[in-house]
Amino acid sequence: MTTNRLGGAALNVVLATLLGVLLGCGSDVAASRFALALSGPGGVPRLVTLVPQSGPVGTEVAITGYGLARSGITVRFGPGYIHDLASTDGRTLWFVVPDGLDLCPPGPRTQCPDGFPRVVPGLYAVSVLTSEGESNRLQFTVTGRPLDTR
């Protein structure tokens, strides 16, 4: 008994054709609308989930979404930034909830605010910045500081 499986390209053609029928347009138009819906307008990243959605400082968090660059990604965490991150597949990105907030946005660091405020328990908006723009925001709840195990 054999099973036929569609490869990625063939599956995309089938999906685009089905979408074209459903939307009343050609498969090429449907495919471009489908890609736009996944990545956001103009390639701007679109976030889908944060896993976990809460945890203490030091928690490793996975962001899933679309349109994530493979390098040069910055995560905006509340009023701070986590720089120089990368996604191996363009759909998943990992970061660690920081102990303190870097207040310098991406780009030249000539005029950065002084200070490195500590991350305290509370709700933080999380978004991703790439060369294409800033994503939608998801919420992460910091539940506390890590326990000192010394």
N, CA, C and O atoms as a GROMACS GRO file, in nm:
protein
  600
    1MET      N    1   0.084  -0.117   0.000
    1MET     CA    2   0.000   0.000   0.000
    1MET      C    3   0.089   0.123   0.000
    1MET      O    4   0.179   0.135   0.083
    2THR      N    5   0.064   0.214  -0.092
    2THR     CA    6   0.144   0.336  -0.099
    2THR      C    7   0.056   0.456  -0.068
    2THR      O    8  -0.065   0.455  -0.091
    3THR      N    9   0.120   0.558  -0.016
    3THR     CA   10   0.049   0.680   0.016
    3THR      C   11   0.114   0.794  -0.060
    3THR      O   12   0.235   0.813  -0.050
    4ASN      N   13   0.036   0.870  -0.135
    4ASN     CA   14   0.088   0.988  -0.203
    4ASN      C   15   0.082   1.105  -0.108
    4ASN      O   16  -0.019   1.128  -0.042
    5ARG      N   17   0.190   1.178  -0.102
    5ARG     CA   18   0.193   1.299  -0.020
    5ARG      C   19   0.232   1.415  -0.109
    5ARG      O   20   0.320   1.403  -0.195
    6LEU      N   21   0.168   1.526  -0.088
    6LEU     CA   22   0.201   1.645  -0.165
    6LEU      C   23   0.324   1.711  -0.106
    6LEU      O   24   0.335   1.725   0.016
    7GLY      N   25   0.415   1.753  -0.191
    7GLY     CA   26   0.528   1.833  -0.146
    7GLY      C   27   0.482   1.974  -0.117
    7GLY      O   28   0.368   2.009  -0.147
    8GLY      N   29   0.569   2.056  -0.058
    8GLY     CA   30   0.534   2.192  -0.020
    8GLY      C   31   0.484   2.276  -0.136
    8GLY      O   32   0.382   2.343  -0.123
    9ALA      N   33   0.554   2.272  -0.251
    9ALA     CA   34   0.514   2.353  -0.365
    9ALA      C   35   0.379   2.308  -0.420
    9ALA      O   36   0.293   2.391  -0.449
   10ALA      N   37   0.360   2.176  -0.433
   10ALA     CA   38   0.233   2.125  -0.485
   10ALA      C   39   0.118   2.160  -0.390
   10ALA      O   40   0.009   2.196  -0.435
   11LEU      N   41   0.142   2.149  -0.262
   11LEU     CA   42   0.039   2.183  -0.165
   11LEU      C   43   0.003   2.330  -0.173
   11LEU      O   44  -0.115   2.365  -0.162
   12ASN      N   45   0.102   2.418  -0.192
   12ASN     CA   46   0.074   2.560  -0.206
   12ASN      C   47  -0.011   2.589  -0.328
   12ASN      O   48  -0.100   2.674  -0.322
   13VAL      N   49   0.015   2.520  -0.440
   13VAL     CA   50  -0.064   2.538  -0.561
   13VAL      C   51  -0.208   2.495  -0.536
   13VAL      O   52  -0.302   2.564  -0.576
   14VAL      N   53  -0.226   2.380  -0.469
   14VAL     CA   54  -0.361   2.331  -0.438
   14VAL      C   55  -0.434   2.431  -0.348
   14VAL      O   56  -0.549   2.464  -0.374
   15LEU      N   57  -0.367   2.480  -0.243
   15LEU     CA   58  -0.429   2.578  -0.154
   15LEU      C   59  -0.465   2.706  -0.227
   15LEU      O   60  -0.573   2.761  -0.208
   16ALA      N   61  -0.374   2.754  -0.310
   16ALA     CA   62  -0.401   2.876  -0.386
   16ALA      C   63  -0.519   2.858  -0.481
   16ALA      O   64  -0.602   2.948  -0.495
   17THR      N   65  -0.527   2.741  -0.546
   17THR     CA   66  -0.638   2.713  -0.636
   17THR      C   67  -0.770   2.709  -0.559
   17THR      O   68  -0.869   2.766  -0.603
   18LEU      N   69  -0.771   2.641  -0.443
   18LEU     CA   70  -0.891   2.636  -0.360
   18LEU      C   71  -0.931   2.775  -0.312
   18LEU      O   72  -1.049   2.810  -0.315
   19LEU      N   73  -0.834   2.852  -0.270
   19LEU     CA   74  -0.864   2.989  -0.226
   19LEU      C   75  -0.917   3.073  -0.342
   19LEU      O   76  -1.008   3.154  -0.325
   20GLY      N   77  -0.858   3.052  -0.459
   20GLY     CA   78  -0.906   3.124  -0.577
   20GLY      C   79  -1.052   3.094  -0.606
   20GLY      O   80  -1.128   3.185  -0.639
   21VAL      N   81  -1.091   2.969  -0.594
   21VAL     CA   82  -1.231   2.931  -0.614
   21VAL      C   83  -1.319   2.995  -0.508
   21VAL      O   84  -1.424   3.051  -0.539
   22LEU      N   85  -1.276   2.987  -0.381
   22LEU     CA   86  -1.354   3.044  -0.272
   22LEU      C   87  -1.366   3.196  -0.281
   22LEU      O   88  -1.471   3.252  -0.248
   23LEU      N   89  -1.260   3.261  -0.325
   23LEU     CA   90  -1.260   3.408  -0.333
   23LEU      C   91  -1.309   3.459  -0.467
   23LEU      O   92  -1.329   3.580  -0.484
   24GLY      N   93  -1.329   3.368  -0.564
   24GLY     CA   94  -1.376   3.409  -0.696
   24GLY      C   95  -1.269   3.480  -0.777
   24GLY      O   96  -1.299   3.568  -0.857
   25CYS      N   97  -1.144   3.442  -0.757
   25CYS     CA   98  -1.035   3.502  -0.834
   25CYS      C   99  -0.938   3.391  -0.873
   25CYS      O  100  -0.956   3.276  -0.833
   26GLY      N  101  -0.837   3.423  -0.950
   26GLY     CA  102  -0.739   3.325  -0.993
   26GLY      C  103  -0.650   3.278  -0.879
   26GLY      O  104  -0.643   3.343  -0.774
   27SER      N  105  -0.583   3.166  -0.900
   27SER     CA  106  -0.499   3.110  -0.795
   27SER      C  107  -0.380   3.200  -0.764
   27SER      O  108  -0.334   3.202  -0.650
   28ASP      N  109  -0.328   3.274  -0.863
   28ASP     CA  110  -0.215   3.363  -0.836
   28ASP      C  111  -0.256   3.478  -0.745
   28ASP      O  112  -0.180   3.517  -0.657
   29VAL      N  113  -0.375   3.533  -0.765
   29VAL     CA  114  -0.427   3.640  -0.679
   29VAL      C  115  -0.453   3.585  -0.539
   29VAL      O  116  -0.419   3.649  -0.439
   30ALA      N  117  -0.512   3.465  -0.531
   30ALA     CA  118  -0.540   3.403  -0.401
   30ALA      C  119  -0.410   3.376  -0.326
   30ALA      O  120  -0.404   3.398  -0.205
   31ALA      N  121  -0.308   3.329  -0.395
   31ALA     CA  122  -0.181   3.299  -0.330
   31ALA      C  123  -0.119   3.426  -0.272
   31ALA      O  124  -0.066   3.424  -0.161
   32SER      N  125  -0.126   3.537  -0.346
   32SER     CA  126  -0.068   3.661  -0.293
   32SER      C  127  -0.148   3.712  -0.174
   32SER      O  128  -0.091   3.766  -0.079
   33ARG      N  129  -0.282   3.697  -0.178
   33ARG     CA  130  -0.364   3.738  -0.063
   33ARG      C  131  -0.336   3.649   0.058
   33ARG      O  132  -0.333   3.698   0.171
   34PHE      N  133  -0.317   3.520   0.035
   34PHE     CA  134  -0.288   3.425   0.142
   34PHE      C  135  -0.154   3.460   0.207
   34PHE      O  136  -0.144   3.463   0.330
   35ALA      N  137  -0.051   3.485   0.127
   35ALA     CA  138   0.081   3.522   0.179
   35ALA      C  139   0.074   3.652   0.256
   35ALA      O  140   0.138   3.666   0.361
   36LEU      N  141  -0.002   3.749   0.207
   36LEU     CA  142  -0.017   3.877   0.274
   36LEU      C  143  -0.085   3.859   0.409
   36LEU      O  144  -0.047   3.923   0.507
   37ALA      N  145  -0.186   3.772   0.415
   37ALA     CA  146  -0.257   3.748   0.542
   37ALA      C  147  -0.164   3.686   0.645
   37ALA      O  148  -0.177   3.714   0.764
   38LEU      N  149  -0.072   3.600   0.602
   38LEU     CA  150   0.018   3.535   0.695
   38LEU      C  151   0.127   3.629   0.745
   38LEU      O  152   0.159   3.626   0.864
   39SER      N  153   0.184   3.711   0.659
   39SER     CA  154   0.298   3.792   0.700
   39SER      C  155   0.262   3.933   0.738
   39SER      O  156   0.343   4.001   0.801
   40GLY      N  157   0.144   3.980   0.704
   40GLY     CA  158   0.109   4.118   0.729
   40GLY      C  159   0.143   4.202   0.607
   40GLY      O  160   0.208   4.153   0.515
   41PRO      N  161   0.099   4.328   0.604
   41PRO     CA  162   0.123   4.412   0.488
   41PRO      C  163   0.271   4.440   0.468
   41PRO      O  164   0.341   4.473   0.563
   42GLY      N  165   0.318   4.428   0.344
   42GLY     CA  166   0.455   4.463   0.310
   42GLY      C  167   0.561   4.380   0.379
   42GLY      O  168   0.674   4.426   0.394
   43GLY      N  169   0.530   4.258   0.422
   43GLY     CA  170   0.628   4.174   0.486
   43GLY      C  171   0.649   4.203   0.633
   43GLY      O  172   0.741   4.148   0.694
   44VAL      N  173   0.566   4.289   0.691
   44VAL     CA  174   0.577   4.319   0.834
   44VAL      C  175   0.550   4.190   0.911
   44VAL      O  176   0.454   4.119   0.879
   45PRO      N  177   0.631   4.158   1.012
   45PRO     CA  178   0.609   4.034   1.086
   45PRO      C  179   0.472   4.030   1.154
   45PRO      O  180   0.418   4.134   1.193
   46ARG      N  181   0.419   3.910   1.167
   46ARG     CA  182   0.292   3.889   1.236
   46ARG      C  183   0.312   3.781   1.341
   46ARG      O  184   0.351   3.669   1.309
   47LEU      N  185   0.285   3.815   1.467
   47LEU     CA  186   0.301   3.720   1.576
   47LEU      C  187   0.172   3.645   1.601
   47LEU      O  188   0.063   3.702   1.592
   48VAL      N  189   0.184   3.515   1.632
   48VAL     CA  190   0.068   3.430   1.658
   48VAL      C  191   0.063   3.388   1.805
   48VAL      O  192  -0.040   3.401   1.869
   49THR      N  193   0.175   3.338   1.857
   49THR     CA  194   0.174   3.289   1.996
   49THR      C  195   0.303   3.321   2.069
   49THR      O  196   0.409   3.340   2.009
   50LEU      N  197   0.291   3.327   2.201
   50LEU     CA  198   0.404   3.328   2.292
   50LEU      C  199   0.388   3.205   2.380
   50LEU      O  200   0.280   3.183   2.435
   51VAL      N  201   0.492   3.124   2.393
   51VAL     CA  202   0.486   3.005   2.478
   51VAL      C  203   0.610   3.000   2.564
   51VAL      O  204   0.720   2.990   2.510
   52PRO      N  205   0.595   3.007   2.694
   52PRO     CA  206   0.473   3.028   2.771
   52PRO      C  207   0.431   3.175   2.765
   52PRO      O  208   0.503   3.259   2.711
   53GLN      N  209   0.314   3.205   2.820
   53GLN     CA  210   0.264   3.342   2.822
   53GLN      C  211   0.295   3.412   2.954
   53GLN      O  212   0.264   3.530   2.971
   54SER      N  213   0.356   3.339   3.045
   54SER     CA  214   0.394   3.399   3.173
   54SER      C  215   0.510   3.321   3.233
   54SER      O  216   0.534   3.205   3.198
   55GLY      N  217   0.583   3.387   3.323
   55GLY     CA  218   0.694   3.323   3.390
   55GLY      C  219   0.784   3.427   3.454
   55GLY      O  220   0.766   3.546   3.432
   56PRO      N  221   0.880   3.382   3.534
   56PRO     CA  222   0.971   3.476   3.601
   56PRO      C  223   1.081   3.523   3.506
   56PRO      O  224   1.096   3.472   3.395
   57VAL      N  225   1.158   3.621   3.552
   57VAL     CA  226   1.278   3.664   3.482
   57VAL      C  227   1.363   3.539   3.457
   57VAL      O  228   1.375   3.453   3.544
   58GLY      N  229   1.421   3.528   3.338
   58GLY     CA  230   1.502   3.412   3.302
   58GLY      C  231   1.426   3.306   3.224
   58GLY      O  232   1.487   3.210   3.177
   59THR      N  233   1.295   3.321   3.209
   59THR     CA  234   1.214   3.225   3.134
   59THR      C  235   1.249   3.233   2.986
   59THR      O  236   1.259   3.342   2.930
   60GLU      N  237   1.268   3.118   2.922
   60GLU     CA  238   1.288   3.112   2.778
   60GLU      C  239   1.151   3.110   2.711
   60GLU      O  240   1.067   3.026   2.745
   61VAL      N  241   1.128   3.201   2.617
   61VAL     CA  242   0.999   3.218   2.553
   61VAL      C  243   1.013   3.195   2.403
   61VAL      O  244   1.106   3.244   2.340
   62ALA      N  245   0.920   3.119   2.347
   62ALA     CA  246   0.916   3.097   2.202
   62ALA      C  247   0.807   3.186   2.142
   62ALA      O  248   0.693   3.185   2.187
   63ILE      N  249   0.845   3.261   2.042
   63ILE     CA  250   0.749   3.340   1.964
   63ILE      C  251   0.728   3.265   1.834
   63ILE      O  252   0.825   3.228   1.768
   64THR      N  253   0.603   3.242   1.795
   64THR     CA  254   0.576   3.188   1.663
   64THR      C  255   0.498   3.292   1.585
   64THR      O  256   0.420   3.370   1.641
   65GLY      N  257   0.522   3.293   1.456
   65GLY     CA  258   0.455   3.390   1.371
   65GLY      C  259   0.501   3.374   1.228
   65GLY      O  260   0.550   3.268   1.188
   66TYR      N  261   0.483   3.480   1.151
   66TYR     CA  262   0.517   3.479   1.010
   66TYR      C  263   0.599   3.603   0.978
   66TYR      O  264   0.584   3.708   1.042
   67GLY      N  265   0.686   3.592   0.879
   67GLY     CA  266   0.764   3.705   0.834
   67GLY      C  267   0.878   3.743   0.927
   67GLY      O  268   0.926   3.857   0.923
   68LEU      N  269   0.922   3.649   1.012
   68LEU     CA  270   1.035   3.677   1.100
   68LEU      C  271   1.163   3.666   1.018
   68LEU      O  272   1.183   3.570   0.945
   69ALA      N  273   1.249   3.764   1.032
   69ALA     CA  274   1.376   3.762   0.960
   69ALA      C  275   1.466   3.652   1.017
   69ALA      O  276   1.448   3.610   1.131
   70ARG      N  277   1.558   3.608   0.939
   70ARG     CA  278   1.650   3.504   0.987
   70ARG      C  279   1.760   3.561   1.074
   70ARG      O  280   1.825   3.487   1.148
   71SER      N  281   1.783   3.692   1.068
   71SER     CA  282   1.883   3.756   1.154
   71SER      C  283   1.846   3.903   1.173
   71SER      O  284   1.759   3.956   1.104
   72GLY      N  285   1.914   3.968   1.267
   72GLY     CA  286   1.892   4.110   1.288
   72GLY      C  287   1.757   4.144   1.349
   72GLY      O  288   1.706   4.254   1.327
   73ILE      N  289   1.700   4.052   1.426
   73ILE     CA  290   1.569   4.074   1.487
   73ILE      C  291   1.587   4.139   1.624
   73ILE      O  292   1.680   4.106   1.698
   74THR      N  293   1.497   4.231   1.656
   74THR     CA  294   1.490   4.289   1.789
   74THR      C  295   1.353   4.259   1.847
   74THR      O  296   1.252   4.278   1.779
   75VAL      N  297   1.349   4.213   1.971
   75VAL     CA  298   1.223   4.195   2.042
   75VAL      C  299   1.202   4.318   2.129
   75VAL      O  300   1.290   4.358   2.205
   76ARG      N  301   1.085   4.377   2.117
   76ARG     CA  302   1.049   4.487   2.207
   76ARG      C  303   0.975   4.423   2.324
   76ARG      O  304   0.873   4.357   2.306
   77PHE      N  305   1.027   4.444   2.444
   77PHE     CA  306   0.971   4.384   2.565
   77PHE      C  307   0.935   4.499   2.658
   77PHE      O  308   1.021   4.556   2.724
   78GLY      N  309   0.804   4.532   2.661
   78GLY     CA  310   0.763   4.651   2.736
   78GLY      C  311   0.833   4.772   2.676
   78GLY      O  312   0.831   4.788   2.554
   79PRO      N  313   0.895   4.857   2.759
   79PRO     CA  314   0.964   4.974   2.706
   79PRO      C  315   1.109   4.946   2.663
   79PRO      O  316   1.179   5.038   2.619
   80GLY      N  317   1.153   4.821   2.675
   80GLY     CA  318   1.292   4.787   2.643
   80GLY      C  319   1.305   4.701   2.518
   80GLY      O  320   1.207   4.665   2.454
   81TYR      N  321   1.431   4.671   2.485
   81TYR     CA  322   1.462   4.596   2.363
   81TYR      C  323   1.561   4.484   2.391
   81TYR      O  324   1.650   4.497   2.476
   82ILE      N  325   1.545   4.374   2.318
   82ILE     CA  326   1.639   4.262   2.322
   82ILE      C  327   1.691   4.249   2.179
   82ILE      O  328   1.616   4.214   2.088
   83HIS      N  329   1.819   4.279   2.160
   83HIS     CA  330   1.877   4.293   2.026
   83HIS      C  331   1.944   4.167   1.974
   83HIS      O  332   1.975   4.073   2.048
   84ASP      N  333   1.966   4.169   1.842
   84ASP     CA  334   2.050   4.071   1.771
   84ASP      C  335   2.003   3.927   1.786
   84ASP      O  336   2.082   3.837   1.814
   85LEU      N  337   1.874   3.905   1.768
   85LEU     CA  338   1.818   3.770   1.772
   85LEU      C  339   1.802   3.718   1.629
   85LEU      O  340   1.808   3.795   1.533
   86ALA      N  341   1.782   3.588   1.616
   86ALA     CA  342   1.768   3.526   1.484
   86ALA      C  343   1.662   3.416   1.489
   86ALA      O  344   1.636   3.357   1.593
   87SER      N  345   1.601   3.392   1.373
   87SER     CA  346   1.506   3.282   1.356
   87SER      C  347   1.564   3.187   1.254
   87SER      O  348   1.601   3.229   1.144
   88THR      N  349   1.572   3.059   1.288
   88THR     CA  350   1.630   2.963   1.194
   88THR      C  351   1.535   2.928   1.080
   88THR      O  352   1.578   2.886   0.973
   89ASP      N  353   1.403   2.946   1.103
   89ASP     CA  354   1.307   2.907   1.000
   89ASP      C  355   1.214   3.020   0.955
   89ASP      O  356   1.126   2.997   0.871
   90GLY      N  357   1.230   3.140   1.009
   90GLY     CA  358   1.144   3.251   0.971
   90GLY      C  359   1.007   3.247   1.036
   90GLY      O  360   0.922   3.331   1.008
   91ARG      N  361   0.984   3.148   1.124
   91ARG     CA  362   0.854   3.134   1.189
   91ARG      C  363   0.863   3.118   1.341
   91ARG      O  364   0.761   3.132   1.409
   92THR      N  365   0.982   3.091   1.394
   92THR     CA  366   0.999   3.072   1.538
   92THR      C  367   1.119   3.153   1.585
   92THR      O  368   1.222   3.159   1.517
   93LEU      N  369   1.105   3.214   1.701
   93LEU     CA  370   1.210   3.296   1.758
   93LEU      C  371   1.210   3.274   1.908
   93LEU      O  372   1.104   3.268   1.970
   94TRP      N  373   1.329   3.261   1.967
   94TRP     CA  374   1.341   3.240   2.111
   94TRP      C  375   1.407   3.360   2.175
   94TRP      O  376   1.499   3.419   2.118
   95PHE      N  377   1.360   3.398   2.295
   95PHE     CA  378   1.428   3.498   2.374
   95PHE      C  379   1.413   3.462   2.521
   95PHE      O  380   1.328   3.380   2.558
   96VAL      N  381   1.495   3.523   2.604
   96VAL     CA  382   1.490   3.500   2.748
   96VAL      C  383   1.441   3.628   2.814
   96VAL      O  384   1.490   3.737   2.782
   97VAL      N  385   1.344   3.616   2.906
   97VAL     CA  386   1.295   3.733   2.977
   97VAL      C  387   1.413   3.795   3.052
   97VAL      O  388   1.473   3.730   3.138
   98PRO      N  389   1.445   3.921   3.019
   98PRO     CA  390   1.567   3.980   3.075
   98PRO      C  391   1.552   4.024   3.220
   98PRO      O  392   1.441   4.044   3.270
   99ASP      N  393   1.665   4.040   3.285
   99ASP     CA  394   1.670   4.090   3.422
   99ASP      C  395   1.648   4.242   3.423
   99ASP      O  396   1.590   4.297   3.516
  100GLY      N  397   1.698   4.307   3.316
  100GLY     CA  398   1.684   4.452   3.304
  100GLY      C  399   1.651   4.488   3.161
  100GLY      O  400   1.666   4.407   3.070
  101LEU      N  401   1.606   4.612   3.141
  101LEU     CA  402   1.562   4.657   3.010
  101LEU      C  403   1.664   4.748   2.944
  101LEU      O  404   1.704   4.849   3.001
  102ASP      N  405   1.705   4.711   2.823
  102ASP     CA  406   1.789   4.796   2.740
  102ASP      C  407   1.694   4.895   2.673
  102ASP      O  408   1.608   4.854   2.595
  103LEU      N  409   1.707   5.022   2.702
  103LEU     CA  410   1.615   5.124   2.650
  103LEU      C  411   1.654   5.178   2.514
  103LEU      O  412   1.586   5.266   2.461
  104CYS      N  413   1.762   5.126   2.455
  104CYS     CA  414   1.809   5.173   2.324
  104CYS      C  415   1.736   5.101   2.212
  104CYS      O  416   1.745   4.978   2.202
  105PRO      N  417   1.664   5.174   2.128
  105PRO     CA  418   1.598   5.110   2.014
  105PRO      C  419   1.701   5.062   1.912
  105PRO      O  420   1.818   5.099   1.922
  106PRO      N  421   1.659   4.981   1.814
  106PRO     CA  422   1.752   4.935   1.711
  106PRO      C  423   1.812   5.055   1.636
  106PRO      O  424   1.749   5.160   1.625
  107GLY      N  425   1.932   5.036   1.586
  107GLY     CA  426   1.998   5.141   1.509
  107GLY      C  427   2.116   5.197   1.583
  107GLY      O  428   2.162   5.138   1.682
  108PRO      N  429   2.167   5.310   1.536
  108PRO     CA  430   2.284   5.371   1.601
  108PRO      C  431   2.255   5.402   1.748
  108PRO      O  432   2.148   5.452   1.782
  109ARG      N  433   2.351   5.374   1.831
  109ARG     CA  434   2.333   5.394   1.975
  109ARG      C  435   2.399   5.523   2.022
  109ARG      O  436   2.467   5.526   2.125
  110THR      N  437   2.378   5.629   1.946
  110THR     CA  438   2.441   5.755   1.983
  110THR      C  439   2.364   5.830   2.090
  110THR      O  440   2.424   5.900   2.171
  111GLN      N  441   2.232   5.818   2.090
  111GLN     CA  442   2.150   5.891   2.187
  111GLN      C  443   2.055   5.796   2.258
  111GLN      O  444   1.934   5.798   2.234
  112CYS      N  445   2.110   5.713   2.345
  112CYS     CA  446   2.027   5.619   2.419
  112CYS      C  447   1.997   5.674   2.557
  112CYS      O  448   2.081   5.740   2.618
  113PRO      N  449   1.877   5.646   2.607
  113PRO     CA  450   1.848   5.687   2.745
  113PRO      C  451   1.941   5.615   2.842
  113PRO      O  452   1.977   5.500   2.822
  114ASP      N  453   1.977   5.686   2.947
  114ASP     CA  454   2.060   5.624   3.051
  114ASP      C  455   1.976   5.529   3.134
  114ASP      O  456   1.854   5.541   3.140
  115GLY      N  457   2.042   5.435   3.196
  115GLY     CA  458   1.974   5.344   3.287
  115GLY      C  459   1.950   5.209   3.225
  115GLY      O  460   1.958   5.190   3.103
  116PHE      N  461   1.921   5.116   3.312
  116PHE     CA  462   1.894   4.978   3.275
  116PHE      C  463   1.792   4.928   3.376
  116PHE      O  464   1.826   4.847   3.463
  117PRO      N  465   1.665   4.976   3.366
  117PRO     CA  466   1.566   4.942   3.470
  117PRO      C  467   1.542   4.793   3.483
  117PRO      O  468   1.538   4.721   3.383
  118ARG      N  469   1.525   4.747   3.605
  118ARG     CA  470   1.498   4.605   3.630
  118ARG      C  471   1.358   4.568   3.583
  118ARG      O  472   1.265   4.649   3.587
  119VAL      N  473   1.345   4.444   3.539
  119VAL     CA  474   1.214   4.390   3.503
  119VAL      C  475   1.148   4.346   3.633
  119VAL      O  476   1.205   4.271   3.711
  120VAL      N  477   1.026   4.394   3.655
  120VAL     CA  478   0.950   4.362   3.776
  120VAL      C  479   0.824   4.287   3.736
  120VAL      O  480   0.784   4.293   3.620
  121PRO      N  481   0.760   4.218   3.830
  121PRO     CA  482   0.635   4.147   3.796
  121PRO      C  483   0.532   4.241   3.734
  121PRO      O  484   0.517   4.356   3.777
  122GLY      N  485   0.462   4.190   3.634
  122GLY     CA  486   0.359   4.268   3.566
  122GLY      C  487   0.341   4.225   3.422
  122GLY      O  488   0.401   4.128   3.376
  123LEU      N  489   0.257   4.298   3.352
  123LEU     CA  490   0.222   4.269   3.213
  123LEU      C  491   0.312   4.348   3.119
  123LEU      O  492   0.330   4.469   3.137
  124TYR      N  493   0.370   4.280   3.019
  124TYR     CA  494   0.459   4.343   2.923
  124TYR      C  495   0.411   4.313   2.781
  124TYR      O  496   0.381   4.198   2.748
  125ALA      N  497   0.403   4.418   2.697
  125ALA     CA  498   0.372   4.398   2.555
  125ALA      C  499   0.498   4.348   2.486
  125ALA      O  500   0.608   4.399   2.510
  126VAL      N  501   0.482   4.249   2.398
  126VAL     CA  502   0.594   4.191   2.325
  126VAL      C  503   0.566   4.205   2.176
  126VAL      O  504   0.460   4.167   2.128
  127SER      N  505   0.662   4.261   2.103
  127SER     CA  506   0.653   4.270   1.958
  127SER      C  507   0.790   4.243   1.898
  127SER      O  508   0.890   4.238   1.970
  128VAL      N  509   0.794   4.225   1.766
  128VAL     CA  510   0.918   4.196   1.695
  128VAL      C  511   0.942   4.307   1.595
  128VAL      O  512   0.851   4.349   1.523
  129LEU      N  513   1.067   4.355   1.590
  129LEU     CA  514   1.107   4.456   1.493
  129LEU      C  515   1.207   4.395   1.396
  129LEU      O  516   1.308   4.337   1.436
  130THR      N  517   1.178   4.409   1.267
  130THR     CA  518   1.270   4.368   1.162
  130THR      C  519   1.290   4.487   1.069
  130THR      O  520   1.234   4.594   1.093
  131SER      N  521   1.367   4.469   0.964
  131SER     CA  522   1.386   4.576   0.867
  131SER      C  523   1.255   4.610   0.796
  131SER      O  524   1.243   4.718   0.737
  132GLU      N  525   1.156   4.520   0.802
  132GLU     CA  526   1.026   4.543   0.738
  132GLU      C  527   0.928   4.619   0.827
  132GLU      O  528   0.826   4.668   0.777
  133GLY      N  529   0.957   4.631   0.955
  133GLY     CA  530   0.868   4.705   1.045
  133GLY      C  531   0.844   4.630   1.175
  133GLY      O  532   0.911   4.531   1.206
  134GLU      N  533   0.747   4.679   1.252
  134GLU     CA  534   0.714   4.622   1.381
  134GLU      C  535   0.587   4.538   1.372
  134GLU      O  536   0.490   4.577   1.307
  135SER      N  537   0.589   4.423   1.438
  135SER     CA  538   0.476   4.330   1.437
  135SER      C  539   0.363   4.380   1.527
  135SER      O  540   0.374   4.482   1.594
  136ASN      N  541   0.256   4.303   1.526
  136ASN     CA  542   0.150   4.319   1.625
  136ASN      C  543   0.207   4.284   1.762
  136ASN      O  544   0.317   4.230   1.772
  137ARG      N  545   0.133   4.315   1.868
  137ARG     CA  546   0.182   4.291   2.004
  137ARG      C  547   0.105   4.179   2.071
  137ARG      O  548  -0.016   4.165   2.055
  138LEU      N  549   0.179   4.098   2.147
  138LEU     CA  550   0.120   3.996   2.233
  138LEU      C  551   0.159   4.031   2.376
  138LEU      O  552   0.249   4.112   2.398
  139GLN      N  553   0.093   3.970   2.474
  139GLN     CA  554   0.118   4.002   2.615
  139GLN      C  555   0.192   3.889   2.685
  139GLN      O  556   0.162   3.771   2.667
  140PHE      N  557   0.290   3.928   2.767
  140PHE     CA  558   0.362   3.834   2.852
  140PHE      C  559   0.354   3.887   2.995
  140PHE      O  560   0.373   4.006   3.019
  141THR      N  561   0.325   3.797   3.090
  141THR     CA  562   0.318   3.835   3.230
  141THR      C  563   0.441   3.786   3.303
  141THR      O  564   0.466   3.665   3.310
  142VAL      N  565   0.518   3.880   3.358
  142VAL     CA  566   0.632   3.843   3.441
  142VAL      C  567   0.577   3.817   3.581
  142VAL      O  568   0.514   3.903   3.641
  143THR      N  569   0.603   3.696   3.631
  143THR     CA  570   0.545   3.654   3.758
  143THR      C  571   0.635   3.679   3.877
  143THR      O  572   0.591   3.672   3.991
  144GLY      N  573   0.761   3.708   3.852
  144GLY     CA  574   0.852   3.733   3.963
  144GLY      C  575   0.997   3.727   3.919
  144GLY      O  576   1.028   3.714   3.801
  145ARG      N  577   1.083   3.736   4.016
  145ARG     CA  578   1.226   3.727   3.991
  145ARG      C  579   1.269   3.584   4.020
  145ARG      O  580   1.205   3.515   4.100
  146PRO      N  581   1.375   3.538   3.957
  146PRO     CA  582   1.420   3.401   3.984
  146PRO      C  583   1.469   3.388   4.128
  146PRO      O  584   1.516   3.485   4.189
  147LEU      N  585   1.456   3.271   4.181
  147LEU     CA  586   1.503   3.245   4.316
  147LEU      C  587   1.654   3.241   4.319
  147LEU      O  588   1.716   3.186   4.228
  148ASP      N  589   1.714   3.298   4.421
  148ASP     CA  590   1.859   3.293   4.437
  148ASP      C  591   1.894   3.155   4.492
  148ASP      O  592   1.856   3.120   4.604
  149THR      N  593   1.968   3.077   4.413
  149THR     CA  594   2.000   2.940   4.454
  149THR      C  595   2.138   2.928   4.516
  149THR      O  596   2.189   2.817   4.532
  150ARG      N  597   2.198   3.040   4.550
  150ARG     CA  598   2.332   3.031   4.612
  150ARG      C  599   2.326   2.983   4.751
  150ARG      O  600   2.430   2.970   4.817
   0.00000   0.00000   0.00000
